[in-house]
Amino acid sequence: MTAWTREAVEALGPTTDVPTLAAIVDANSDTIYALIRRGDWTMTRVLRLGRKIKIPTRDVIAYLYGPEPTPQAAPGVPSQCQHDASPQAEAIKPHTSCGCTPTDSAVIRPLRGA
């Protein structure tokens, strides 16, 4: 009997077959086939490919070890703005797509000819 660890189940690939699932959960494969046939199998999704039955390993892992933790988004870090410089009035408005304000917008320039 193989000791099924999370890593061993993940190494199976995206799907597995019913006999392997039966070994993982320590059940009889005929019992699992009967549950699937009756529509009473609720532990995982069942993928029917013609006469073949495949079980997503992600469902097996979620059932045995709990759902995978969702990665926490890192707080937004402002980055250097990479917008095209425009000498017109657009240079003093914040960019609506990224929310940045060009650094030269706070500079007061004398009028030409004054």
Secondary structure as UniProt FT lines:
FT   HELIX           6..10
FT   TURN            11..12
FT   STRAND          15..16
FT   HELIX           18..25
FT   HELIX           29..38
FT   STRAND          47..49
FT   TURN            50..51
FT   STRAND          52..56
FT   HELIX           57..65
FT   HELIX           89..92
FT   TURN            96..98
FT   HELIX           103..106
FT   TURN            112..113
//
